[in-house]
Amino acid sequence: MGIGHSHDQDHDHTHGGVDPDLRDSRAGMRALLISLVILGITAAIQAVLVVFTGSVALLADTVHNVGDAFTAIPLGAAFLLGRRPATDRFPYGLHRSEDLAGIVIVLIIFFSGGYAIYEAISRFIHPEEPSHLWVLAIAGIVGFIGNEWVAEYRIRVGRQIGSAALVADGQHARVDGFTSLGVLAGAVGVMLGFPLADPIAGLLIGLLIMKIVWDAGKHIGTRMLDGIDPDVVVAIRQTASAVSGVDDVHEVRARWVGHRVWVEINISVADDLSVLEGHGIAGAVQHRLAHDVPHLGTVVVHVDPTSHGGERHHAHLHHHEHADDHGDGHGPDHADEA
């Protein structure tokens, strides 16, 4: 016998009756808009300085900062779609749109990296020494300050609301800050009499951007395949096991859906408990998980009697279901014949 439980619980509890998903979405949108303005100003200043210096390293960094600013658009659209209620066609809502936004972001980063590499190689073929080197150095410092501020802000808000995409975007901005320092290094190299320092710095920036593409792509791919940090699963199992009345915990599943961790878990309880008592234990498991697992969303708790619980028992049932599908078991086909 099993009891299915579904439960939505926010770890931080709602404030003033505001839906936690809506509150988090608003916080994410605010972070995106503010960082968009900061990155836009940073890129605009750098774009003006590119005209004065003719630096390919600064051009690469400026293009990447523009691309990074525009990554706020698909992520913002995902936050808005995530607010929509579930429907018959989309019974789980549209929280997965954040993963689709992640793909768009990776493509934008890939384009900016490819452009940076192309411009750097072109400068190797057609050498041109940048001018106004002190201006170029200042531009690199401006880029670092703007990106580091945005990185710190996005990461902090992303962790508060449980948005892995926003945290990743913030980490991306942090790496962008170091690429801006590459512009500064290129300017110093030219000052010291090494003209190729500028295109070398541009090429290194492009390669670093491609490294970001690879890391971000793996991260988004893992989320789309329902991957999650194994420590989260271990924590869920340990928390549920500590609840009074739970004899065993098995078949724990968890995945990120938007800003929330959705959990499915099977527990075993004593055979002689009533349905109502099993229901109460399942509720206690949900309550404990809500307080111990950050950013918890929907929780489904399946309750089995201990004598019929465990993965071995469910594997046995699955074997019979599989046999029934082929008509060689003791399932519905044979029952009908009897």
QUISULVEN-V61158 format. One record per pair of residues at least 6 apart in sequence whose ideal C-beta (glycine too) atoms are under 7 Angstrom apart, sorted by the first residue. I is the first residue (numbers start at 1). J is the second residue. D is the distance in whole Angstrom. If there is no record, write none. Layout:
i=I j=J d=D
i=I j=J d=D
This chain:
i=1 j=305 d=6
i=2 j=302 d=5
i=2 j=303 d=6
i=2 j=304 d=6
i=3 j=275 d=7
i=3 j=278 d=6
i=3 j=279 d=6
i=3 j=282 d=6
i=3 j=302 d=7
i=3 j=303 d=4
i=4 j=300 d=6
i=4 j=302 d=6
i=5 j=282 d=5
i=5 j=286 d=6
i=5 j=300 d=6
i=5 j=301 d=4
i=6 j=298 d=6
i=6 j=300 d=5
i=7 j=286 d=4
i=7 j=298 d=7
i=7 j=299 d=5
i=8 j=297 d=6
i=8 j=298 d=6
i=9 j=286 d=7
i=9 j=290 d=4
i=9 j=296 d=6
i=9 j=299 d=7
i=10 j=20 d=4
i=11 j=290 d=6
i=11 j=291 d=7
i=11 j=293 d=7
i=11 j=294 d=5
i=11 j=295 d=6
i=11 j=296 d=5
i=12 j=20 d=7
i=14 j=20 d=5
i=21 j=82 d=7
i=21 j=259 d=7
i=22 j=83 d=6
i=24 j=161 d=4
i=24 j=162 d=7
i=24 j=259 d=5
i=25 j=79 d=5
i=25 j=82 d=6
i=25 j=83 d=5
i=27 j=157 d=6
i=27 j=160 d=7
i=27 j=161 d=5
i=28 j=79 d=5
i=28 j=157 d=7
i=28 j=161 d=6
i=28 j=163 d=6
i=28 j=166 d=6
i=29 j=76 d=6
i=29 j=79 d=5
i=31 j=153 d=6
i=31 j=154 d=6
i=31 j=157 d=4
i=31 j=166 d=7
i=32 j=72 d=4
i=32 j=75 d=6
i=32 j=76 d=5
i=34 j=153 d=7
i=35 j=72 d=7
i=35 j=150 d=4
i=35 j=153 d=6
i=35 j=154 d=6
i=36 j=69 d=5
i=36 j=72 d=4
i=38 j=146 d=6
i=38 j=149 d=6
i=38 j=150 d=5
i=39 j=65 d=6
i=39 j=68 d=6
i=39 j=69 d=4
i=39 j=146 d=6
i=39 j=150 d=6
i=40 j=69 d=5
i=42 j=65 d=6
i=42 j=142 d=6
i=42 j=143 d=6
i=42 j=146 d=3
i=43 j=62 d=6
i=43 j=65 d=4
i=43 j=66 d=5
i=43 j=69 d=6
i=45 j=142 d=6
i=46 j=58 d=6
i=46 j=61 d=7
i=46 j=62 d=4
i=46 j=65 d=7
i=46 j=139 d=5
i=46 j=142 d=7
i=46 j=143 d=6
i=47 j=62 d=5
i=49 j=58 d=6
i=49 j=135 d=6
i=49 j=139 d=4
i=50 j=58 d=5
i=50 j=59 d=5
i=50 j=62 d=6
i=52 j=132 d=5
i=52 j=135 d=6
i=53 j=130 d=5
i=53 j=131 d=6
i=53 j=132 d=5
i=53 j=135 d=6
i=53 j=136 d=4
i=54 j=128 d=6
i=54 j=130 d=5
i=54 j=131 d=6
i=55 j=130 d=4
i=55 j=136 d=5
i=55 j=183 d=7
i=55 j=186 d=7
i=55 j=198 d=6
i=56 j=119 d=5
i=56 j=120 d=6
i=56 j=123 d=4
i=56 j=198 d=6
i=56 j=199 d=5
i=56 j=202 d=4
i=57 j=182 d=6
i=57 j=183 d=5
i=57 j=186 d=4
i=57 j=198 d=5
i=57 j=201 d=4
i=57 j=202 d=4
i=57 j=205 d=6
i=58 j=136 d=6
i=58 j=139 d=5
i=58 j=183 d=5
i=59 j=119 d=6
i=60 j=116 d=3
i=60 j=119 d=6
i=60 j=120 d=7
i=60 j=202 d=5
i=60 j=205 d=5
i=60 j=206 d=6
i=61 j=143 d=5
i=61 j=179 d=6
i=61 j=180 d=5
i=61 j=183 d=5
i=61 j=205 d=6
i=63 j=112 d=5
i=63 j=115 d=6
i=63 j=116 d=6
i=64 j=112 d=4
i=64 j=116 d=6
i=64 j=176 d=6
i=64 j=179 d=7
i=64 j=209 d=6
i=65 j=143 d=6
i=65 j=176 d=6
i=67 j=108 d=5
i=67 j=109 d=6
i=67 j=111 d=7
i=67 j=112 d=4
i=68 j=172 d=7
i=68 j=173 d=6
i=68 j=176 d=6
i=70 j=108 d=6
i=71 j=105 d=4
i=71 j=108 d=6
i=71 j=169 d=6
i=74 j=101 d=4
i=74 j=104 d=4
i=74 j=105 d=6
i=75 j=101 d=5
i=75 j=105 d=7
i=75 j=165 d=6
i=75 j=166 d=7
i=75 j=169 d=7
i=77 j=101 d=7
i=78 j=97 d=4
i=78 j=98 d=4
i=78 j=100 d=7
i=78 j=101 d=4
i=81 j=94 d=4
i=81 j=97 d=4
i=82 j=94 d=6
i=82 j=95 d=5
i=82 j=97 d=6
i=82 j=98 d=7
i=82 j=258 d=5
i=84 j=93 d=7
i=84 j=94 d=5
i=85 j=93 d=7
i=86 j=92 d=6
i=86 j=93 d=5
i=92 j=257 d=7
i=95 j=257 d=5
i=95 j=258 d=3
i=96 j=257 d=7
i=98 j=165 d=5
i=98 j=258 d=6
i=99 j=220 d=6
i=99 j=223 d=5
i=99 j=224 d=5
i=101 j=165 d=7
i=102 j=165 d=5
i=102 j=220 d=4
i=103 j=220 d=6
i=105 j=169 d=7
i=106 j=213 d=6
i=106 j=216 d=5
i=106 j=217 d=5
i=106 j=220 d=6
i=109 j=172 d=7
i=109 j=209 d=6
i=109 j=212 d=6
i=109 j=213 d=5
i=109 j=216 d=7
i=110 j=213 d=5
i=112 j=209 d=6
i=113 j=206 d=5
i=113 j=209 d=3
i=113 j=210 d=5
i=113 j=213 d=6
i=116 j=202 d=6
i=116 j=205 d=6
i=116 j=206 d=4
i=116 j=209 d=6
i=117 j=203 d=6
i=117 j=206 d=4
i=119 j=202 d=6
i=120 j=199 d=5
i=120 j=202 d=4
i=120 j=203 d=4
i=120 j=206 d=6
i=123 j=199 d=4
i=123 j=202 d=7
i=124 j=199 d=5
i=127 j=195 d=7
i=129 j=190 d=6
i=129 j=195 d=5
i=130 j=136 d=6
i=130 j=190 d=6
i=130 j=198 d=5
i=133 j=187 d=5
i=133 j=190 d=6
i=133 j=191 d=5
i=136 j=183 d=7
i=136 j=187 d=4
i=137 j=184 d=5
i=137 j=187 d=4
i=137 j=188 d=7
i=139 j=183 d=6
i=140 j=180 d=5
i=140 j=181 d=6
i=140 j=183 d=4
i=140 j=184 d=3
i=140 j=187 d=7
i=141 j=184 d=6
i=143 j=180 d=3
i=143 j=183 d=6
i=144 j=177 d=5
i=144 j=180 d=4
i=144 j=181 d=5
i=147 j=173 d=5
i=147 j=174 d=7
i=147 j=176 d=4
i=147 j=177 d=4
i=147 j=180 d=6
i=148 j=174 d=7
i=148 j=177 d=4
i=150 j=173 d=5
i=151 j=170 d=5
i=151 j=171 d=7
i=151 j=173 d=4
i=151 j=174 d=4
i=151 j=177 d=6
i=154 j=166 d=6
i=154 j=169 d=6
i=154 j=170 d=3
i=154 j=173 d=6
i=155 j=167 d=5
i=155 j=170 d=4
i=155 j=171 d=7
i=157 j=166 d=6
i=158 j=166 d=3
i=158 j=167 d=4
i=158 j=170 d=6
i=159 j=167 d=6
i=161 j=259 d=6
i=162 j=259 d=4
i=162 j=260 d=7
i=162 j=294 d=7
i=162 j=295 d=3
i=163 j=259 d=5
i=164 j=223 d=7
i=164 j=256 d=6
i=168 j=216 d=6
i=168 j=219 d=6
i=172 j=212 d=6
i=172 j=216 d=7
i=175 j=208 d=7
i=175 j=212 d=6
i=179 j=205 d=4
i=179 j=208 d=6
i=182 j=201 d=5
i=182 j=204 d=6
i=182 j=205 d=5
i=183 j=201 d=6
i=185 j=201 d=6
i=186 j=197 d=5
i=186 j=198 d=4
i=186 j=201 d=3
i=189 j=197 d=2
i=190 j=197 d=5
i=190 j=198 d=6
i=223 j=256 d=6
i=226 j=255 d=4
i=228 j=254 d=5
i=228 j=255 d=6
i=228 j=256 d=6
i=232 j=254 d=6
i=232 j=261 d=7
i=233 j=252 d=5
i=233 j=254 d=6
i=235 j=293 d=6
i=236 j=252 d=5
i=236 j=254 d=6
i=236 j=263 d=6
i=236 j=265 d=7
i=236 j=289 d=6
i=236 j=293 d=6
i=237 j=249 d=5
i=237 j=252 d=5
i=239 j=288 d=6
i=239 j=289 d=6
i=239 j=292 d=5
i=239 j=293 d=7
i=240 j=246 d=6
i=240 j=249 d=5
i=240 j=265 d=6
i=240 j=267 d=6
i=240 j=285 d=5
i=240 j=289 d=7
i=241 j=249 d=5
i=243 j=281 d=7
i=243 j=284 d=5
i=243 j=285 d=5
i=243 j=288 d=5
i=245 j=269 d=6
i=245 j=281 d=4
i=246 j=267 d=5
i=246 j=269 d=7
i=246 j=281 d=6
i=246 j=285 d=7
i=247 j=268 d=5
i=247 j=269 d=6
i=247 j=270 d=7
i=247 j=306 d=5
i=248 j=267 d=7
i=248 j=268 d=4
i=248 j=306 d=7
i=248 j=309 d=6
i=248 j=310 d=6
i=249 j=265 d=7
i=249 j=267 d=5
i=250 j=266 d=5
i=250 j=309 d=7
i=250 j=310 d=6
i=250 j=311 d=5
i=251 j=266 d=4
i=251 j=311 d=6
i=251 j=314 d=7
i=252 j=265 d=5
i=253 j=263 d=7
i=253 j=264 d=4
i=254 j=261 d=6
i=254 j=262 d=7
i=254 j=263 d=5
i=255 j=262 d=6
i=257 j=297 d=6
i=259 j=295 d=6
i=260 j=295 d=6
i=260 j=296 d=7
i=260 j=297 d=3
i=261 j=293 d=6
i=261 j=295 d=5
i=261 j=296 d=6
i=261 j=297 d=6
i=262 j=297 d=5
i=262 j=298 d=5
i=263 j=289 d=7
i=263 j=296 d=7
i=263 j=299 d=5
i=264 j=300 d=5
i=265 j=301 d=6
i=266 j=302 d=5
i=266 j=304 d=6
i=266 j=309 d=7
i=267 j=285 d=6
i=267 j=301 d=6
i=267 j=303 d=6
i=268 j=304 d=5
i=268 j=305 d=7
i=268 j=306 d=4
i=268 j=309 d=3
i=268 j=310 d=7
i=269 j=278 d=5
i=269 j=281 d=6
i=269 j=303 d=6
i=269 j=305 d=7
i=269 j=306 d=7
i=270 j=306 d=6
i=271 j=305 d=4
i=271 j=306 d=6
i=271 j=307 d=5
i=278 j=303 d=4
i=281 j=303 d=7
i=282 j=301 d=4
i=282 j=303 d=5
i=285 j=301 d=5
i=286 j=299 d=5
i=286 j=301 d=6
i=289 j=296 d=6
i=289 j=299 d=6
i=290 j=296 d=5
i=320 j=329 d=5
i=320 j=331 d=6
i=323 j=329 d=3
i=323 j=331 d=7
i=324 j=331 d=3
i=324 j=332 d=6
i=324 j=333 d=7
i=327 j=333 d=5
